[in-house]
Amino acid sequence: LGCNNYKVIDMGVMVPCEKILERAVAEKVDIIGLSGLITPSLDEMVYVAEQMKIRGMTIPLMIGGATTSKRH
């Protein structure tokens, strides 16, 4: 994304949902991107999506990684 003039905020690995969402609001991001290489990551991605819905957040959520499928 950075190669296409997007500003990417890399928060690292194993970042708690709360911190991701707080930072997204503080930075007024256009999109939240999550990636994971192991299956348990998918559960956390679902949790982030649920928390965004509960909070009424309308920022697009993009997920990706080795274990994602059409189901996710």
C-alpha positions as CSV (number, residue, x, y, z in Angstrom):
1,L,0.0,0.0,0.0
2,G,2.8,2.4,0.8
3,C,4.1,2.0,-2.8
4,N,0.7,3.4,-3.9
5,N,1.0,6.6,-1.8
6,Y,-1.1,5.3,1.2
7,K,0.3,6.2,4.6
8,V,0.6,2.9,6.5
9,I,0.6,2.8,10.2
10,D,2.3,-0.5,11.2
11,M,1.3,-1.2,14.8
12,G,3.3,-4.5,14.9
13,V,2.1,-7.9,15.9
14,M,-0.3,-9.2,18.6
15,V,-1.8,-5.7,19.1
16,P,-5.0,-5.7,21.3
17,C,-8.2,-4.7,19.5
18,E,-8.7,-1.8,21.8
19,K,-5.4,-0.2,20.8
20,I,-6.1,-0.8,17.1
21,L,-9.5,0.9,17.2
22,E,-8.4,3.8,19.4
23,R,-5.5,4.5,17.0
24,A,-7.8,4.3,14.0
25,V,-10.1,6.9,15.5
26,A,-7.2,9.1,16.7
27,E,-5.6,9.0,13.2
28,K,-8.9,9.4,11.3
29,V,-7.9,6.5,9.1
30,D,-9.7,5.7,5.8
31,I,-9.4,1.9,6.3
32,I,-8.2,-0.6,8.9
33,G,-6.1,-3.5,7.6
34,L,-5.5,-6.7,9.5
35,S,-3.3,-9.6,8.5
36,G,-2.5,-13.0,10.0
37,L,-0.5,-16.0,9.2
38,I,-2.0,-18.5,11.6
39,T,-5.6,-19.7,12.1
40,P,-6.1,-18.2,15.6
41,S,-5.6,-14.7,14.0
42,L,-8.9,-15.2,12.2
43,D,-10.8,-15.3,15.5
44,E,-9.2,-12.0,16.5
45,M,-10.1,-10.5,13.2
46,V,-13.7,-11.5,13.7
47,Y,-13.5,-10.0,17.2
48,V,-12.2,-6.7,15.8
49,A,-15.1,-6.6,13.3
50,E,-17.6,-7.3,16.0
51,Q,-16.2,-4.6,18.2
52,M,-16.3,-2.1,15.3
53,K,-20.0,-2.9,14.8
54,I,-20.8,-2.5,18.5
55,R,-19.1,0.9,18.5
56,G,-20.9,2.0,15.3
57,M,-17.7,2.3,13.4
58,T,-18.1,2.6,9.6
59,I,-14.5,2.5,8.6
60,P,-13.9,-0.2,6.1
61,L,-12.0,-3.3,7.4
62,M,-9.7,-5.2,5.2
63,I,-8.4,-8.6,6.3
64,G,-5.8,-10.8,4.7
65,G,-3.2,-13.4,5.3
66,A,-2.3,-17.0,4.7
67,T,-5.4,-18.5,6.4
68,T,-8.2,-16.3,5.1
69,S,-10.9,-17.7,2.9
70,K,-14.2,-16.6,1.4
71,R,-15.9,-17.5,4.7
72,H,-13.9,-14.8,6.5
